Amino acid sequence: MIPQATGGHLIQVTNTGETFRCTHERNLLAGMEQLGRKGIPVGCRNGGCGVCKVRVIEGEVDRRKMSRAVIAADEEQEGYALACRIYPRSDLRVDVVGKMARAVEARQVGSNKEI
């Protein structure tokens, strides 16, 4: 279970372990960018490219219109969404999925290497 956040909902990106806070007034991607975080890949910011595709593992969100070319109806039912088109209603745990997931995970592995 995710600890309760103050000043917004606590968002955890499970691929990287990164956390940030996001209010209900901001979509997940904007909330992450505002705080200078990089856990979710950034694309068009408008729901059409699919670069910021995530799967909501835990928590509740409000969803805005997303391109069916990148999020099919059955995927949406399984918790998949675009970070630029979802707004947190509670604390969340999300996985980055799709083409950019490997890049996110590789960046995390690279940042954990000892010098």
DOLUMVEX-477931 format. One record per residue: residue number from 1; x, y, z of N, C-alpha, C, CB in turn. Coordinates in Angstrom, 2 decimals. Last residue first. Glycine has a CB too. Layout:
N
<node seq="NUM" n_east="X" n_north="Y" n_up="Z" ca_east="X" ca_north="Y" ca_up="Z" c_east="X" c_north="Y" c_up="Z" cb_east="X" cb_north="Y" cb_up="Z"/>
...
! end
This chain:
115
<node seq="115" n_east="30.38" n_north="4.31" n_up="-9.49" ca_east="31.50" ca_north="4.88" ca_up="-10.27" c_east="32.80" c_north="4.63" c_up="-9.55" cb_east="31.30" cb_north="6.39" cb_up="-10.50"/>
<node seq="114" n_east="27.66" n_north="2.06" n_up="-9.79" ca_east="28.68" ca_north="2.71" ca_up="-8.97" c_east="29.82" c_north="3.18" c_up="-9.85" cb_east="29.20" cb_north="1.77" cb_up="-7.87"/>
<node seq="113" n_east="24.45" n_north="2.56" n_up="-11.21" ca_east="25.80" ca_north="2.02" ca_up="-11.31" c_east="26.74" c_north="2.79" c_up="-10.42" cb_east="26.29" cb_north="2.05" cb_up="-12.75"/>
<node seq="112" n_east="21.97" n_north="3.73" n_up="-11.31" ca_east="22.30" ca_north="2.99" ca_up="-10.09" c_east="23.72" c_north="2.41" c_up="-10.11" cb_east="21.31" cb_north="1.88" cb_up="-9.89"/>
<node seq="111" n_east="21.60" n_north="4.76" n_up="-13.80" ca_east="21.77" ca_north="5.71" ca_up="-12.71" c_east="22.14" c_north="5.04" c_up="-11.40" cb_east="20.51" cb_north="6.52" cb_up="-12.53"/>
<node seq="110" n_east="21.22" n_north="2.44" n_up="-15.32" ca_east="22.41" ca_north="3.26" ca_up="-15.52" c_east="22.66" c_north="4.23" c_up="-14.38" cb_east="22.29" cb_north="4.02" cb_up="-16.81"/>
<node seq="109" n_east="18.69" n_north="1.69" n_up="-14.43" ca_east="19.83" ca_north="0.80" ca_up="-14.18" c_east="21.12" c_north="1.60" c_up="-14.31" cb_east="19.82" cb_north="-0.40" cb_up="-15.18"/>
<node seq="108" n_east="17.20" n_north="3.87" n_up="-15.44" ca_east="17.25" ca_north="3.61" ca_up="-14.00" c_east="18.44" c_north="2.73" c_up="-13.66" cb_east="15.94" cb_north="2.95" cb_up="-13.53"/>
<node seq="107" n_east="17.53" n_north="3.55" n_up="-18.18" ca_east="18.01" ca_north="4.79" ca_up="-17.55" c_east="18.14" c_north="4.59" c_up="-16.05" cb_east="17.05" cb_north="5.98" cb_up="-17.87"/>
<node seq="106" n_east="16.23" n_north="1.11" n_up="-18.50" ca_east="17.68" ca_north="1.19" ca_up="-18.76" c_east="18.27" c_north="2.44" c_up="-18.12" cb_east="17.96" cb_north="1.19" cb_up="-20.28"/>
<node seq="105" n_east="13.58" n_north="1.87" n_up="-17.94" ca_east="14.26" ca_north="0.90" ca_up="-17.07" c_east="15.76" c_north="0.95" c_up="-17.27" cb_east="13.74" cb_north="-0.51" cb_up="-17.35"/>
<node seq="104" n_east="13.14" n_north="3.65" n_up="-20.06" ca_east="12.99" ca_north="4.10" ca_up="-18.68" c_east="13.74" c_north="3.18" c_up="-17.74" cb_east="11.49" cb_north="4.16" cb_up="-18.29"/>
<node seq="103" n_east="13.52" n_north="1.94" n_up="-22.25" ca_east="14.39" ca_north="3.11" ca_up="-22.09" c_east="14.34" c_north="3.64" c_up="-20.66" cb_east="13.99" cb_north="4.23" cb_up="-23.07"/>
<node seq="102" n_east="11.42" n_north="0.13" n_up="-21.88" ca_east="12.81" ca_north="-0.33" ca_up="-21.80" c_east="13.78" c_north="0.82" c_up="-21.59" cb_east="13.19" cb_north="-1.08" cb_up="-23.07"/>
<node seq="101" n_east="9.16" n_north="1.79" n_up="-22.30" ca_east="9.40" ca_north="1.16" ca_up="-20.99" c_east="10.86" c_north="0.71" c_up="-20.85" cb_east="8.47" cb_north="-0.04" cb_up="-20.80"/>
<node seq="100" n_east="8.53" n_north="2.78" n_up="-24.80" ca_east="9.49" ca_north="3.52" ca_up="-24.00" c_east="9.83" c_north="2.86" c_up="-22.66" cb_east="8.96" cb_north="4.89" cb_up="-23.75"/>
<node seq="99" n_east="6.56" n_north="1.12" n_up="-25.95" ca_east="7.87" ca_north="1.24" ca_up="-26.57" c_east="8.93" c_north="1.86" c_up="-25.66" cb_east="7.76" cb_north="2.06" cb_up="-27.81"/>
<node seq="98" n_east="4.78" n_north="-0.09" n_up="-23.01" ca_east="4.92" ca_north="0.28" ca_up="-24.42" c_east="6.37" c_north="0.43" c_up="-24.83" cb_east="4.18" cb_north="1.57" cb_up="-24.69"/>
<node seq="97" n_east="4.67" n_north="1.48" n_up="-19.74" ca_east="4.55" ca_north="0.34" ca_up="-20.66" c_east="4.77" c_north="0.83" c_up="-22.09" cb_east="3.17" cb_north="-0.35" cb_up="-20.51"/>
<node seq="96" n_east="5.29" n_north="2.16" n_up="-16.40" ca_east="5.47" ca_north="2.65" ca_up="-17.76" c_east="5.46" c_north="1.43" c_up="-18.67" cb_east="6.81" cb_north="3.49" cb_up="-17.92"/>
<node seq="95" n_east="2.92" n_north="1.61" n_up="-13.87" ca_east="4.02" ca_north="1.03" ca_up="-14.64" c_east="4.09" c_north="1.76" c_up="-15.97" cb_east="3.84" cb_north="-0.52" cb_up="-14.85"/>
<node seq="94" n_east="1.93" n_north="3.24" n_up="-10.83" ca_east="1.82" ca_north="3.04" ca_up="-12.27" c_east="3.08" c_north="2.38" c_up="-12.81" cb_east="1.57" cb_north="4.37" cb_up="-12.99"/>
<node seq="93" n_east="-0.04" n_north="3.85" n_up="-8.08" ca_east="1.16" ca_north="3.12" ca_up="-8.52" c_east="0.95" c_north="2.85" c_up="-10.00" cb_east="1.40" cb_north="1.76" cb_up="-7.70"/>
<node seq="92" n_east="-1.37" n_north="6.75" n_up="-6.39" ca_east="-1.31" ca_north="5.81" ca_up="-7.50" c_east="0.02" c_north="5.06" c_up="-7.55" cb_east="-1.53" cb_north="6.53" cb_up="-8.81"/>
<node seq="91" n_east="-3.85" n_north="8.28" n_up="-4.29" ca_east="-2.46" ca_north="7.90" ca_up="-4.51" c_east="-2.45" c_north="6.80" c_up="-5.57" cb_east="-1.76" cb_north="7.42" cb_up="-3.17"/>
<node seq="90" n_east="-6.62" n_north="9.61" n_up="-6.22" ca_east="-6.05" ca_north="8.99" ca_up="-5.02" c_east="-4.56" c_north="8.80" c_up="-5.28" cb_east="-6.77" cb_north="7.61" cb_up="-4.67"/>
<node seq="89" n_east="-7.17" n_north="10.71" n_up="-8.54" ca_east="-8.20" ca_north="10.90" ca_up="-7.52" c_east="-7.75" c_north="10.30" c_up="-6.19" cb_east="-9.54" cb_north="10.28" cb_up="-7.97"/>
<node seq="88" n_east="-5.16" n_north="12.15" n_up="-11.11" ca_east="-5.28" ca_north="11.29" ca_up="-9.93" c_east="-6.43" c_north="11.69" c_up="-9.02" cb_east="-3.98" cb_north="11.30" cb_up="-9.15"/>
<node seq="87" n_east="-5.94" n_north="12.05" n_up="-14.48" ca_east="-5.85" ca_north="12.94" ca_up="-13.34" c_east="-6.08" c_north="12.12" c_up="-12.07" cb_east="-6.88" cb_north="14.12" cb_up="-13.44"/>
<node seq="86" n_east="-4.72" n_north="11.41" n_up="-17.77" ca_east="-5.34" ca_north="10.95" ca_up="-16.52" c_east="-4.98" c_north="11.89" c_up="-15.37" cb_east="-4.88" cb_north="9.51" cb_up="-16.19"/>
<node seq="85" n_east="-3.36" n_north="12.16" n_up="-20.03" ca_east="-4.82" ca_north="12.23" ca_up="-20.08" c_east="-5.50" c_north="11.67" c_up="-18.83" cb_east="-5.31" cb_north="11.48" cb_up="-21.28"/>
<node seq="84" n_east="-0.69" n_north="11.71" n_up="-19.88" ca_east="-1.09" ca_north="13.09" ca_up="-20.18" c_east="-2.61" c_north="13.25" c_up="-20.17" cb_east="-0.55" cb_north="13.50" cb_up="-21.54"/>
<node seq="83" n_east="-0.51" n_north="8.98" n_up="-19.58" ca_east="-0.27" ca_north="9.83" ca_up="-18.40" c_east="-0.70" c_north="11.27" c_up="-18.63" cb_east="1.21" cb_north="9.79" cb_up="-18.02"/>
<node seq="82" n_east="-2.94" n_north="6.95" n_up="-20.93" ca_east="-1.86" ca_north="7.88" ca_up="-21.24" c_east="-1.72" c_north="8.84" c_up="-20.07" cb_east="-2.14" cb_north="8.66" cb_up="-22.57"/>
<node seq="81" n_east="-3.52" n_north="3.56" n_up="-19.80" ca_east="-3.92" ca_north="4.93" ca_up="-20.07" c_east="-2.70" c_north="5.73" c_up="-20.50" cb_east="-4.59" cb_north="5.58" cb_up="-18.82"/>
<node seq="80" n_east="-4.81" n_north="0.44" n_up="-18.60" ca_east="-3.85" ca_north="1.19" ca_up="-19.43" c_east="-4.41" c_north="2.58" c_up="-19.74" cb_east="-3.54" cb_north="0.43" cb_up="-20.74"/>
<node seq="79" n_east="-6.70" n_north="-1.07" n_up="-17.26" ca_east="-5.93" ca_north="-0.10" ca_up="-16.50" c_east="-4.92" c_north="0.69" c_up="-17.30" cb_east="-5.25" cb_north="-0.78" cb_up="-15.42"/>
<node seq="78" n_east="-8.36" n_north="-2.64" n_up="-18.73" ca_east="-7.32" ca_north="-3.34" ca_up="-17.97" c_east="-6.39" c_north="-2.38" c_up="-17.22" cb_east="-6.50" cb_north="-4.20" cb_up="-18.91"/>
<node seq="77" n_east="-9.88" n_north="-0.83" n_up="-20.14" ca_east="-10.55" ca_north="-1.61" ca_up="-19.10" c_east="-9.55" c_north="-2.35" c_up="-18.21" cb_east="-11.50" cb_north="-2.61" cb_up="-19.74"/>
<node seq="76" n_east="-7.95" n_north="-0.06" n_up="-21.99" ca_east="-8.41" ca_north="0.91" ca_up="-21.00" c_east="-9.10" c_north="0.20" c_up="-19.84" cb_east="-9.36" cb_north="1.93" cb_up="-21.64"/>
<node seq="75" n_east="-7.84" n_north="-2.35" n_up="-23.55" ca_east="-6.67" ca_north="-1.96" ca_up="-22.76" c_east="-7.09" c_north="-0.99" c_up="-21.65" cb_east="-5.59" cb_north="-1.32" cb_up="-23.66"/>
<node seq="74" n_east="-10.34" n_north="-2.24" n_up="-24.77" ca_east="-10.06" ca_north="-3.35" ca_up="-23.86" c_east="-8.83" c_north="-3.06" c_up="-23.00" cb_east="-9.84" cb_north="-4.65" cb_up="-24.65"/>
<node seq="73" n_east="-10.02" n_north="0.11" n_up="-26.33" ca_east="-11.04" ca_north="0.06" ca_up="-25.28" c_east="-10.76" c_north="-1.06" c_up="-24.28" cb_east="-12.42" cb_north="-0.13" cb_up="-25.89"/>
<node seq="72" n_east="-6.54" n_north="0.99" n_up="-26.81" ca_east="-7.78" ca_north="0.33" ca_up="-27.23" c_east="-8.75" c_north="0.26" c_up="-26.05" cb_east="-7.49" cb_north="-1.09" cb_up="-27.79"/>
<node seq="71" n_east="-4.52" n_north="3.52" n_up="-27.24" ca_east="-5.17" ca_north="2.86" ca_up="-26.09" c_east="-6.50" c_north="2.29" c_up="-26.58" cb_east="-5.39" cb_north="3.86" cb_up="-24.88"/>
<node seq="70" n_east="-3.76" n_north="4.30" n_up="-29.81" ca_east="-2.71" ca_north="3.97" ca_up="-28.84" c_east="-3.25" c_north="3.31" c_up="-27.57" cb_east="-1.96" cb_north="5.22" cb_up="-28.46"/>
<node seq="69" n_east="-6.05" n_north="4.68" n_up="-31.25" ca_east="-4.91" ca_north="4.11" ca_up="-31.97" c_east="-3.80" c_north="3.69" c_up="-31.00" cb_east="-4.36" cb_north="5.13" cb_up="-32.99"/>
<node seq="68" n_east="-7.74" n_north="6.04" n_up="-29.67" ca_east="-7.92" ca_north="4.58" ca_up="-29.70" c_east="-6.80" c_north="3.91" c_up="-30.49" cb_east="-9.29" cb_north="4.22" cb_up="-30.30"/>
<node seq="67" n_east="-6.56" n_north="8.71" n_up="-27.77" ca_east="-6.61" ca_north="8.12" ca_up="-29.10" c_east="-6.75" c_north="6.60" c_up="-29.00" cb_east="-5.35" cb_north="8.49" cb_up="-29.90"/>
<node seq="66" n_east="-8.66" n_north="9.74" n_up="-25.07" ca_east="-7.37" ca_north="9.26" ca_up="-25.56" c_east="-7.57" c_north="8.65" c_up="-26.95" cb_east="-6.75" cb_north="8.22" cb_up="-24.57"/>
<node seq="65" n_east="-10.29" n_north="12.01" n_up="-22.88" ca_east="-10.28" ca_north="11.33" ca_up="-24.18" c_east="-8.86" c_north="11.01" c_up="-24.63" cb_east="-10.99" cb_north="12.19" cb_up="-25.23"/>
<node seq="64" n_east="-9.45" n_north="11.39" n_up="-19.43" ca_east="-9.90" ca_north="12.25" ca_up="-20.52" c_east="-9.77" c_north="11.46" c_up="-21.81" cb_east="-9.07" cb_north="13.59" cb_up="-20.57"/>
<node seq="63" n_east="-10.27" n_north="9.98" n_up="-16.27" ca_east="-9.68" ca_north="9.83" ca_up="-17.60" c_east="-10.29" c_north="10.84" c_up="-18.57" cb_east="-9.88" cb_north="8.40" cb_up="-18.13"/>
<node seq="62" n_east="-9.30" n_north="10.02" n_up="-12.95" ca_east="-10.27" ca_north="10.52" ca_up="-13.92" c_east="-9.58" c_north="10.47" c_up="-15.26" cb_east="-10.79" cb_north="11.98" cb_up="-13.57"/>
<node seq="61" n_east="-8.31" n_north="7.16" n_up="-10.95" ca_east="-8.03" ca_north="8.31" ca_up="-11.81" c_east="-9.29" c_north="8.75" c_up="-12.53" cb_east="-6.92" cb_north="7.98" cb_up="-12.81"/>
<node seq="60" n_east="-7.11" n_north="5.37" n_up="-8.10" ca_east="-8.24" ca_north="5.84" ca_up="-8.91" c_east="-7.86" c_north="7.08" c_up="-9.69" cb_east="-9.46" cb_north="6.11" cb_up="-8.03"/>
<node seq="59" n_east="-4.95" n_north="2.51" n_up="-7.41" ca_east="-5.45" ca_north="3.86" ca_up="-7.26" c_east="-6.54" c_north="4.19" c_up="-8.27" cb_east="-4.32" cb_north="4.84" cb_up="-7.41"/>
<node seq="58" n_east="-2.53" n_north="0.55" n_up="-9.08" ca_east="-3.27" ca_north="0.80" ca_up="-7.85" c_east="-3.71" c_north="2.26" c_up="-7.82" cb_east="-2.42" cb_north="0.46" cb_up="-6.60"/>
<node seq="57" n_east="-1.71" n_north="0.48" n_up="-11.69" ca_east="-1.69" ca_north="-0.76" ca_up="-10.91" c_east="-2.56" c_north="-0.63" c_up="-9.67" cb_east="-0.25" cb_north="-1.12" cb_up="-10.51"/>
<node seq="56" n_east="-2.18" n_north="1.71" n_up="-14.75" ca_east="-2.48" ca_north="2.04" ca_up="-13.36" c_east="-2.64" c_north="0.73" c_up="-12.61" cb_east="-3.76" cb_north="2.93" cb_up="-13.24"/>
<node seq="55" n_east="0.28" n_north="1.83" n_up="-17.11" ca_east="-0.79" ca_north="0.98" ca_up="-16.58" c_east="-0.97" c_north="1.34" c_up="-15.12" cb_east="-0.48" cb_north="-0.56" cb_up="-16.75"/>
<node seq="54" n_east="0.96" n_north="4.25" n_up="-19.69" ca_east="1.18" ca_north="3.63" ca_up="-18.39" c_east="0.05" c_north="2.65" c_up="-18.10" cb_east="1.27" cb_north="4.71" cb_up="-17.27"/>
<node seq="53" n_east="2.42" n_north="6.12" n_up="-22.26" ca_east="1.51" ca_north="5.03" ca_up="-21.90" c_east="1.92" c_north="4.38" c_up="-20.58" cb_east="1.47" cb_north="3.96" cb_up="-23.02"/>
<node seq="52" n_east="3.64" n_north="8.29" n_up="-23.49" ca_east="3.48" ca_north="8.30" ca_up="-22.03" c_east="2.53" c_north="7.21" c_up="-21.53" cb_east="2.98" cb_north="9.66" cb_up="-21.58"/>
<node seq="51" n_east="3.45" n_north="7.83" n_up="-26.25" ca_east="4.76" ca_north="7.73" ca_up="-25.59" c_east="4.62" c_north="7.61" c_up="-24.08" cb_east="5.63" cb_north="8.94" cb_up="-25.94"/>
<node seq="50" n_east="1.10" n_north="8.23" n_up="-27.66" ca_east="1.27" ca_north="7.00" ca_up="-26.90" c_east="2.58" c_north="6.85" c_up="-26.16" cb_east="1.12" cb_north="5.87" cb_up="-27.79"/>
<node seq="49" n_east="0.09" n_north="10.36" n_up="-29.20" ca_east="1.29" ca_north="9.64" ca_up="-29.65" c_east="1.52" c_north="8.33" c_up="-28.90" cb_east="2.50" cb_north="10.52" cb_up="-29.50"/>
<node seq="48" n_east="-2.21" n_north="11.69" n_up="-28.19" ca_east="-2.22" ca_north="11.10" ca_up="-29.51" c_east="-1.05" c_north="10.20" c_up="-29.86" cb_east="-2.29" cb_north="12.14" cb_up="-30.48"/>
<node seq="47" n_east="-2.37" n_north="13.27" n_up="-25.86" ca_east="-3.16" ca_north="12.05" ca_up="-25.97" c_east="-3.14" c_north="11.35" c_up="-27.31" cb_east="-4.52" cb_north="12.35" cb_up="-25.64"/>
<node seq="46" n_east="-0.66" n_north="15.43" n_up="-25.59" ca_east="-2.04" ca_north="15.69" ca_up="-26.02" c_east="-2.86" c_north="14.43" c_up="-26.27" cb_east="-2.03" cb_north="16.52" cb_up="-27.25"/>
<node seq="45" n_east="2.07" n_north="15.28" n_up="-25.37" ca_east="1.33" ca_north="15.87" ca_up="-24.25" c_east="-0.16" c_north="16.09" c_up="-24.56" cb_east="1.96" cb_north="17.19" cb_up="-23.87"/>
<node seq="44" n_east="3.84" n_north="13.98" n_up="-27.10" ca_east="3.07" ca_north="15.11" ca_up="-27.61" c_east="2.30" c_north="15.88" c_up="-26.53" cb_east="2.11" cb_north="14.63" cb_up="-28.66"/>
<node seq="43" n_east="5.92" n_north="12.81" n_up="-24.66" ca_east="5.76" ca_north="12.90" ca_up="-26.11" c_east="4.99" c_north="14.16" c_up="-26.46" cb_east="5.03" cb_north="11.66" cb_up="-26.67"/>
<node seq="42" n_east="7.97" n_north="11.55" n_up="-22.12" ca_east="7.15" ca_north="12.66" ca_up="-22.58" c_east="7.13" c_north="12.68" c_up="-24.10" cb_east="7.69" cb_north="14.01" cb_up="-22.02"/>
<node seq="41" n_east="8.04" n_north="8.78" n_up="-19.79" ca_east="8.47" ca_north="9.43" ca_up="-21.02" c_east="7.47" c_north="10.48" c_up="-21.49" cb_east="8.68" cb_north="8.39" cb_up="-22.12"/>
<node seq="40" n_east="8.31" n_north="9.11" n_up="-16.32" ca_east="7.39" ca_north="8.76" ca_up="-17.40" c_east="7.87" c_north="9.49" c_up="-18.66" cb_east="5.91" cb_north="9.15" cb_up="-17.05"/>
<node seq="39" n_east="10.40" n_north="10.04" n_up="-14.67" ca_east="10.00" ca_north="8.64" ca_up="-14.63" c_east="9.10" c_north="8.18" c_up="-15.75" cb_east="9.34" cb_north="8.37" cb_up="-13.36"/>
<node seq="38" n_east="11.54" n_north="12.51" n_up="-14.19" ca_east="11.67" ca_north="11.95" ca_up="-15.53" c_east="11.23" c_north="10.50" c_up="-15.60" cb_east="13.10" cb_north="12.06" cb_up="-16.00"/>
<node seq="37" n_east="10.77" n_north="15.71" n_up="-12.60" ca_east="10.98" ca_north="14.26" ca_up="-12.60" c_east="11.01" c_north="13.73" c_up="-14.02" cb_east="9.87" cb_north="13.55" cb_up="-11.79"/>
<node seq="36" n_east="10.17" n_north="18.38" n_up="-12.16" ca_east="11.48" ca_north="18.04" ca_up="-12.72" c_east="11.80" c_north="16.56" c_up="-12.70" cb_east="12.54" cb_north="18.77" cb_up="-11.98"/>
<node seq="35" n_east="7.65" n_north="19.03" n_up="-11.42" ca_east="8.59" ca_north="18.76" ca_up="-10.34" c_east="9.97" c_north="18.35" c_up="-10.85" cb_east="8.03" cb_north="17.68" cb_up="-9.44"/>
<node seq="34" n_east="6.39" n_north="19.25" n_up="-13.85" ca_east="6.48" ca_north="20.44" ca_up="-13.00" c_east="7.51" c_north="20.26" c_up="-11.90" cb_east="5.11" cb_north="20.76" cb_up="-12.39"/>
<node seq="33" n_east="6.38" n_north="16.57" n_up="-14.73" ca_east="7.26" ca_north="17.55" ca_up="-15.37" c_east="7.46" c_north="18.79" c_up="-14.51" cb_east="6.70" cb_north="17.95" cb_up="-16.72"/>
<node seq="32" n_east="4.38" n_north="15.48" n_up="-13.05" ca_east="5.74" ca_north="14.96" ca_up="-13.02" c_east="6.72" c_north="15.98" c_up="-13.59" cb_east="5.83" cb_north="13.63" cb_up="-13.81"/>
<node seq="31" n_east="2.15" n_north="16.97" n_up="-13.82" ca_east="2.59" ca_north="16.97" ca_up="-12.43" c_east="4.03" c_north="16.51" c_up="-12.30" cb_east="1.69" cb_north="16.10" cb_up="-11.59"/>
<node seq="30" n_east="1.96" n_north="16.25" n_up="-16.52" ca_east="2.24" ca_north="17.65" ca_up="-16.16" c_east="2.74" c_north="17.75" c_up="-14.73" cb_east="0.99" cb_north="18.52" cb_up="-16.34"/>
<node seq="29" n_east="1.34" n_north="13.49" n_up="-16.23" ca_east="2.54" ca_north="13.91" ca_up="-16.94" c_east="2.93" c_north="15.34" c_up="-16.57" cb_east="2.33" cb_north="13.80" cb_up="-18.46"/>
<node seq="28" n_east="-1.12" n_north="13.50" n_up="-14.82" ca_east="0.08" ca_north="12.86" ca_up="-14.26" c_east="1.35" c_north="13.37" c_up="-14.91" cb_east="0.00" cb_north="11.35" cb_up="-14.43"/>
<node seq="27" n_east="-2.74" n_north="16.71" n_up="-14.87" ca_east="-2.60" ca_north="15.33" ca_up="-15.34" c_east="-1.26" c_north="14.80" c_up="-14.82" cb_east="-2.68" cb_north="15.24" cb_up="-16.91"/>
<node seq="26" n_east="-4.05" n_north="18.55" n_up="-12.11" ca_east="-3.01" ca_north="18.33" ca_up="-13.12" c_east="-3.02" c_north="16.88" c_up="-13.58" cb_east="-1.61" cb_north="18.70" cb_up="-12.56"/>
<node seq="25" n_east="-5.96" n_north="18.53" n_up="-10.14" ca_east="-6.09" ca_north="19.54" ca_up="-11.19" c_east="-5.08" c_north="19.36" c_up="-12.32" cb_east="-5.93" cb_north="20.91" cb_up="-10.60"/>
<node seq="24" n_east="-5.22" n_north="16.75" n_up="-8.20" ca_east="-6.28" ca_north="16.33" ca_up="-9.12" c_east="-6.43" c_north="17.30" c_up="-10.29" cb_east="-7.60" cb_north="16.21" cb_up="-8.37"/>
<node seq="23" n_east="-1.59" n_north="16.90" n_up="-7.90" ca_east="-2.96" ca_north="17.25" ca_up="-7.50" c_east="-3.95" c_north="16.77" c_up="-8.55" cb_east="-3.09" cb_north="18.77" cb_up="-7.28"/>
<node seq="22" n_east="1.08" n_north="14.82" n_up="-7.11" ca_east="0.30" ca_north="15.42" ca_up="-8.19" c_east="-1.11" c_north="15.69" c_up="-7.68" cb_east="0.27" cb_north="14.50" cb_up="-9.44"/>
<node seq="21" n_east="4.43" n_north="14.00" n_up="-6.21" ca_east="3.07" ca_north="14.35" ca_up="-5.83" c_east="2.38" c_north="15.07" c_up="-6.98" cb_east="3.06" cb_north="15.24" cb_up="-4.55"/>
<node seq="20" n_east="6.44" n_north="11.08" n_up="-6.88" ca_east="6.19" ca_north="12.52" ca_up="-6.92" c_east="4.74" c_north="12.76" c_up="-6.52" cb_east="6.48" cb_north="13.11" cb_up="-8.35"/>
<node seq="19" n_east="9.01" n_north="8.61" n_up="-7.06" ca_east="7.73" ca_north="9.08" ca_up="-6.57" c_east="7.65" c_north="10.59" c_up="-6.73" cb_east="7.51" cb_north="8.68" cb_up="-5.09"/>
<node seq="18" n_east="10.64" n_north="5.84" n_up="-8.63" ca_east="10.49" ca_north="7.27" ca_up="-8.44" c_east="9.09" c_north="7.61" c_up="-7.93" cb_east="10.78" cb_north="8.02" cb_up="-9.75"/>
<node seq="17" n_east="10.92" n_north="3.25" n_up="-9.33" ca_east="10.83" ca_north="3.53" ca_up="-7.91" c_east="10.65" c_north="5.00" c_up="-7.60" cb_east="12.06" cb_north="3.02" cb_up="-7.21"/>
<node seq="16" n_east="10.86" n_north="2.52" n_up="-11.97" ca_east="12.04" ca_north="3.24" ca_up="-11.50" c_east="12.07" c_north="3.43" c_up="-9.99" cb_east="12.12" cb_north="4.59" cb_up="-12.16"/>
<node seq="15" n_east="8.51" n_north="1.11" n_up="-12.33" ca_east="9.69" ca_north="0.74" ca_up="-13.12" c_east="10.97" c_north="1.32" c_up="-12.54" cb_east="9.52" cb_north="1.19" cb_up="-14.57"/>
<node seq="14" n_east="6.56" n_north="2.41" n_up="-10.77" ca_east="7.16" ca_north="1.17" ca_up="-10.28" c_east="8.40" c_north="0.75" c_up="-11.05" cb_east="6.14" cb_north="0.05" cb_up="-10.34"/>
<node seq="13" n_east="6.13" n_north="5.49" n_up="-9.71" ca_east="6.44" ca_north="4.83" ca_up="-10.98" c_east="7.20" c_north="3.56" c_up="-10.62" cb_east="7.27" cb_north="5.78" cb_up="-11.97"/>
<node seq="12" n_east="3.67" n_north="6.78" n_up="-7.64" ca_east="4.87" ca_north="5.95" ca_up="-7.68" c_east="4.98" c_north="5.29" c_up="-9.05" cb_east="4.85" cb_north="4.87" cb_up="-6.56"/>
<node seq="11" n_east="2.36" n_north="9.67" n_up="-6.29" ca_east="2.42" ca_north="8.85" ca_up="-7.49" c_east="3.73" c_north="8.09" c_up="-7.47" cb_east="2.29" cb_north="9.72" cb_up="-8.79"/>
<node seq="10" n_east="0.24" n_north="10.96" n_up="-3.90" ca_east="1.57" ca_north="10.38" ca_up="-4.11" c_east="1.50" c_north="9.43" c_up="-5.30" cb_east="2.06" cb_north="9.64" cb_up="-2.82"/>
<node seq="9" n_east="-1.63" n_north="13.94" n_up="-4.38" ca_east="-1.58" ca_north="12.48" ca_up="-4.29" c_east="-0.16" c_north="12.00" c_up="-4.59" cb_east="-2.59" cb_north="11.83" cb_up="-5.27"/>
<node seq="8" n_east="-1.23" n_north="16.87" n_up="-2.33" ca_east="-1.40" ca_north="16.16" ca_up="-3.59" c_east="-1.30" c_north="14.67" c_up="-3.36" cb_east="-0.37" cb_north="16.62" cb_up="-4.62"/>
<node seq="7" n_east="-0.52" n_north="17.50" n_up="0.28" ca_east="-0.21" ca_north="18.43" ca_up="-0.79" c_east="-0.34" c_north="17.80" c_up="-2.17" cb_east="1.16" cb_north="18.97" cb_up="-0.61"/>
<node seq="6" n_east="0.53" n_north="14.27" n_up="1.38" ca_east="-0.04" ca_north="15.57" ca_up="1.70" c_east="0.33" c_north="16.51" c_up="0.58" cb_east="0.46" cb_north="16.11" cb_up="3.08"/>
<node seq="5" n_east="-0.31" n_north="10.79" n_up="0.97" ca_east="0.45" ca_north="11.99" ca_up="0.63" c_east="-0.25" c_north="13.24" c_up="1.15" cb_east="0.65" cb_north="12.09" cb_up="-0.90"/>
<node seq="4" n_east="-0.04" n_north="7.65" n_up="2.59" ca_east="-0.85" ca_north="8.81" ca_up="2.25" c_east="0.04" c_north="10.03" c_up="2.00" cb_east="-1.86" cb_north="9.11" cb_up="3.36"/>
<node seq="3" n_east="1.89" n_north="5.01" n_up="1.07" ca_east="1.61" ca_north="5.90" ca_up="2.19" c_east="0.81" c_north="7.10" c_up="1.73" cb_east="2.91" cb_north="6.34" cb_up="2.85"/>
<node seq="2" n_east="0.44" n_north="2.28" n_up="-0.70" ca_east="1.18" ca_north="3.53" ca_up="-0.79" c_east="0.87" c_north="4.39" c_up="0.43" cb_east="0.83" cb_north="4.28" cb_up="-2.11"/>
<node seq="1" n_east="0.84" n_north="-1.19" n_up="0.00" ca_east="0.00" ca_north="0.00" ca_up="0.00" c_east="0.88" c_north="1.24" c_up="0.00" cb_east="-0.95" cb_north="0.00" cb_up="1.21"/>
! end
